[in-house]
Amino acid sequence: MLNILEDFDVERAKTEAANEGLRKAFDSLRRAKEVADAANRELEAFSYSVSHDLRSPLRAIDGFSKTLLNGYQNLLDDRGKDYLQRVRAATQRMAQLIDDLLKLSRLTRGGITITEVDLSGLVRDVAAELQKSQPERRVSFRIEEGLSAVCDAHLLKVVLENLLGNAWKFTGYKGEATIEFAATRVDGEVAYFVRDDGAGFDMAYSDKLFATFQRLHLDREFPGTGIGLSLVQRIILRHGGKVWAEGAVGQGATFYFTLNPDCQGEAP
């Protein structure tokens, strides 16, 4: 009888210790959630501030600079006009950076709506928009038909707009160019890819491709803010996938991305 009571006391002590561990873990999770909620509220406040408090003075600077250029040209020498044009270019670039940062914040924190998405159809739509923007360009799009995934249609369109937009931009110097969208298998997973035959990049710097504001080309050669690929990476990570790139200088680039296995379609 004594042994039974001792065993009972031991088991009760173990149970109490386990319960105490669970309570501590729950408290830690609760505190972590409170910290995360507070950080999200601060981020919302920051986004609002950026959206309203910073855009207004930028619009004023750009507007007054435009007025000076258009209404007071006879009072400005060439140097003065050049300075004002630089002011306008700088304010417009800053406004674009703000817009891209806000987009990065919104798209990577909002909810995800999972549906079956025709990726091939999305690519055709984006390709048509690009061709409409510069109808004089000779670019051949090769789009594999029948590719689909169960994912967020809006977010995946943002991914494709950025990847195809980059391919379009970095082939802009060529008389004729080819952009391809297809899928393959990498380590047993379906990997979708966008490939171009444009400027390419040095693989030694591939780790910088997806960092915010990091760019591997001069702005005067290929304009941009350095936000697009960071946005692509965050969206793909939210879908449980990964994204990477391969390329060579002057020989084009290929950007691959995978999705969570539950979101994948079929590939050869």
C-alpha positions as CSV (number, residue, x, y, z in Angstrom):
1,M,0.0,0.0,0.0
2,L,2.8,2.4,0.9
3,N,4.5,1.7,-2.4
4,I,1.3,2.5,-4.3
5,L,1.0,5.8,-2.4
6,E,4.6,6.6,-3.2
7,D,4.1,5.8,-6.9
8,F,1.0,8.0,-6.9
9,D,2.9,10.9,-5.3
10,V,5.7,10.5,-7.9
11,E,3.2,10.5,-10.8
12,R,1.3,13.5,-9.3
13,A,4.6,15.4,-9.0
14,K,5.4,14.6,-12.6
15,T,1.9,15.8,-13.7
16,E,2.2,19.0,-11.7
17,A,5.6,19.7,-13.2
18,A,4.3,19.0,-16.7
19,N,1.3,21.3,-16.1
20,E,3.6,24.0,-14.8
21,G,5.7,23.7,-17.9
22,L,2.6,24.0,-20.0
23,R,1.5,27.1,-18.1
24,K,4.9,28.7,-18.6
25,A,4.9,27.8,-22.3
26,F,1.4,29.3,-22.7
27,D,2.5,32.5,-20.9
28,S,5.5,32.8,-23.1
29,L,3.3,32.4,-26.2
30,R,0.8,34.9,-24.9
31,R,3.6,37.4,-24.2
32,A,5.1,36.8,-27.7
33,K,1.6,37.4,-29.3
34,E,1.2,40.6,-27.3
35,V,4.6,41.8,-28.5
36,A,3.8,40.8,-32.1
37,D,0.4,42.5,-31.9
38,A,2.0,45.7,-30.6
39,A,4.6,45.6,-33.4
40,N,1.9,45.2,-36.0
41,R,0.0,48.2,-34.5
42,E,3.2,50.2,-34.7
43,L,3.8,49.1,-38.3
44,E,0.2,50.1,-39.2
45,A,0.8,53.5,-37.6
46,F,4.1,53.9,-39.4
47,S,2.5,52.9,-42.8
48,Y,-0.2,55.5,-42.2
49,S,2.4,58.1,-41.4
50,V,4.5,57.3,-44.4
51,S,1.4,57.2,-46.7
52,H,0.1,60.6,-45.5
53,D,2.7,62.6,-43.7
54,L,5.6,62.0,-46.1
55,R,3.7,62.0,-49.4
56,S,2.2,65.4,-48.9
57,P,5.5,67.4,-48.7
58,L,6.9,65.3,-51.6
59,R,3.9,66.2,-53.7
60,A,4.4,69.9,-52.8
61,I,8.1,69.9,-53.7
62,D,7.3,68.2,-57.0
63,G,4.4,70.5,-57.8
64,F,6.3,73.7,-57.0
65,S,9.3,72.5,-59.0
66,K,7.1,71.8,-62.0
67,T,5.5,75.2,-61.7
68,L,8.9,76.9,-61.6
69,L,10.0,74.9,-64.7
70,N,6.9,75.6,-66.7
71,G,6.1,79.2,-65.5
72,Y,9.4,80.8,-65.0
73,Q,11.6,79.3,-67.7
74,N,12.6,82.8,-68.9
75,L,14.0,83.6,-65.5
76,L,16.1,80.4,-65.2
77,D,19.4,79.6,-66.9
78,D,20.3,76.1,-68.1
79,R,21.9,75.3,-64.7
80,G,18.8,76.4,-62.8
81,K,16.5,74.3,-65.1
82,D,18.8,71.3,-64.6
83,Y,18.7,71.6,-60.8
84,L,14.9,71.8,-60.8
85,Q,14.7,68.7,-63.0
86,R,17.0,66.9,-60.6
87,V,14.8,67.9,-57.7
88,R,11.7,66.6,-59.5
89,A,13.4,63.3,-60.4
90,A,14.5,62.8,-56.8
91,T,11.1,63.5,-55.3
92,Q,9.4,61.2,-57.8
93,R,11.9,58.5,-57.0
94,M,11.3,58.9,-53.3
95,A,7.5,58.8,-53.9
96,Q,8.0,55.5,-55.8
97,L,10.1,54.1,-53.0
98,I,7.4,55.0,-50.5
99,D,4.7,53.3,-52.6
100,D,6.8,50.2,-53.0
101,L,7.5,50.0,-49.3
102,L,3.8,50.3,-48.5
103,K,3.0,47.6,-51.1
104,L,5.7,45.4,-49.4
105,S,4.1,46.0,-46.0
106,R,0.5,45.4,-47.1
107,L,1.0,42.4,-49.4
108,T,3.2,40.5,-46.9
109,R,0.9,41.0,-43.9
110,G,-2.6,40.6,-45.3
111,G,-4.6,37.5,-45.4
112,I,-4.2,34.8,-48.0
113,T,-7.2,33.5,-50.0
114,I,-6.4,30.0,-51.4
115,T,-8.0,29.0,-54.7
116,E,-7.1,27.1,-57.8
117,V,-5.2,29.5,-60.1
118,D,-4.5,29.2,-63.8
119,L,-0.8,30.3,-63.7
120,S,-0.4,30.0,-67.5
121,G,-3.4,32.3,-67.9
122,L,-2.0,34.8,-65.4
123,V,1.3,34.8,-67.4
124,R,-0.6,35.4,-70.6
125,D,-2.4,38.4,-69.0
126,V,0.9,39.9,-67.7
127,A,2.6,39.3,-71.0
128,A,-0.2,41.1,-72.9
129,E,0.1,44.1,-70.5
130,L,3.8,44.3,-71.1
131,Q,3.5,44.1,-74.9
132,K,0.8,46.8,-74.8
133,S,3.1,49.1,-72.8
134,Q,5.8,48.9,-75.5
135,P,4.2,47.6,-78.7
136,E,7.3,48.4,-80.8
137,R,9.4,45.8,-79.0
138,R,10.0,42.4,-80.5
139,V,9.7,39.9,-77.6
140,S,8.6,36.3,-78.0
141,F,6.8,34.8,-75.0
142,R,6.9,31.0,-74.6
143,I,4.3,30.0,-72.1
144,E,3.8,26.4,-71.1
145,E,0.1,25.7,-71.1
146,G,-1.9,24.0,-68.4
147,L,0.2,25.1,-65.4
148,S,-1.9,25.7,-62.3
149,A,-1.5,25.9,-58.5
150,V,-3.7,26.2,-55.4
151,C,-2.6,29.6,-54.1
152,D,-3.6,33.2,-53.6
153,A,-4.3,34.5,-57.1
154,H,-3.6,38.2,-56.3
155,L,-0.3,37.5,-54.6
156,L,0.9,35.1,-57.4
157,K,0.0,37.7,-60.0
158,V,2.3,40.2,-58.1
159,V,5.0,37.5,-58.2
160,L,4.6,37.0,-61.9
161,E,4.3,40.8,-62.7
162,N,7.7,41.3,-61.0
163,L,9.5,38.3,-62.5
164,L,8.1,38.9,-66.0
165,G,8.6,42.7,-65.6
166,N,12.2,42.1,-64.7
167,A,12.7,39.8,-67.7
168,W,11.1,42.5,-69.9
169,K,13.3,45.3,-68.5
170,F,16.6,43.4,-68.7
171,T,16.0,42.4,-72.3
172,G,15.1,46.0,-73.3
173,Y,18.4,46.6,-75.0
174,K,18.0,43.7,-77.4
175,G,16.5,44.0,-80.8
176,E,14.7,40.6,-80.3
177,A,14.2,38.8,-77.0
178,T,12.7,35.6,-75.6
179,I,10.9,35.2,-72.3
180,E,9.8,31.8,-71.1
181,F,7.5,30.6,-68.4
182,A,7.4,26.9,-67.7
183,A,7.8,24.3,-64.9
184,T,10.2,21.5,-64.1
185,R,11.0,19.2,-61.2
186,V,13.8,20.1,-58.7
187,D,14.5,17.6,-55.9
188,G,11.1,16.1,-56.5
189,E,9.2,19.4,-56.2
190,V,7.4,21.3,-58.9
191,A,9.5,24.4,-59.7
192,Y,8.0,27.2,-61.9
193,F,10.4,29.4,-63.7
194,V,10.7,32.6,-65.7
195,R,13.7,32.7,-68.1
196,D,15.0,35.4,-70.3
197,D,18.0,36.0,-72.6
198,G,18.8,39.4,-71.4
199,A,21.5,41.1,-69.3
200,G,21.8,38.4,-66.7
201,F,23.9,38.8,-63.5
202,D,27.0,37.7,-61.8
203,M,26.2,34.6,-59.6
204,A,28.8,35.8,-57.1
205,Y,26.3,38.4,-56.0
206,S,23.2,36.1,-56.1
207,D,22.7,36.4,-52.4
208,K,21.9,40.1,-52.7
209,L,19.2,39.6,-55.3
210,F,16.3,39.3,-52.9
211,A,17.4,41.9,-50.3
212,T,15.4,45.0,-50.0
213,F,16.9,48.0,-51.9
214,Q,19.8,45.8,-53.3
215,R,20.4,46.2,-57.0
216,L,23.1,44.6,-59.2
217,H,22.8,47.0,-62.1
218,L,23.1,50.8,-62.3
219,D,19.9,52.8,-62.2
220,R,20.8,54.6,-65.4
221,E,21.0,51.2,-67.2
222,F,18.0,49.5,-65.7
223,P,15.8,51.8,-63.5
224,G,14.2,50.4,-60.4
225,T,13.8,50.6,-56.6
226,G,15.2,47.2,-55.5
227,I,11.9,46.2,-53.9
228,G,10.4,43.8,-56.5
229,L,12.4,40.7,-55.8
230,S,12.2,41.2,-52.0
231,L,8.4,41.3,-52.5
232,V,8.5,38.1,-54.6
233,Q,10.5,36.3,-51.9
234,R,8.2,37.2,-49.1
235,I,5.1,36.2,-51.0
236,I,6.6,32.8,-51.9
237,L,7.7,32.3,-48.3
238,R,4.1,32.9,-47.2
239,H,3.1,30.1,-49.5
240,G,5.6,27.8,-47.9
241,G,7.9,27.8,-50.9
242,K,11.3,29.1,-51.9
243,V,12.7,31.2,-54.7
244,W,16.2,31.3,-56.3
245,A,17.9,32.5,-59.4
246,E,20.6,31.4,-61.9
247,G,22.3,33.5,-64.5
248,A,25.4,34.7,-66.1
249,V,26.4,38.2,-67.3
250,G,25.2,38.8,-70.8
251,Q,23.5,35.4,-71.0
252,G,20.2,35.9,-69.3
253,A,18.7,34.8,-66.0
254,T,16.2,32.2,-64.8
255,F,14.1,32.7,-61.6
256,Y,12.7,29.6,-60.0
257,F,10.0,29.4,-57.3
258,T,8.2,26.6,-55.6
259,L,5.1,26.5,-53.5
260,N,3.9,24.4,-50.6
261,P,3.4,20.8,-51.9
262,D,-0.3,21.2,-51.2
263,C,-0.3,24.2,-53.6
264,Q,1.4,22.5,-56.5
265,G,0.0,21.5,-59.8
266,E,1.6,19.1,-62.3
267,A,5.0,19.4,-64.1
268,P,6.7,17.0,-66.5
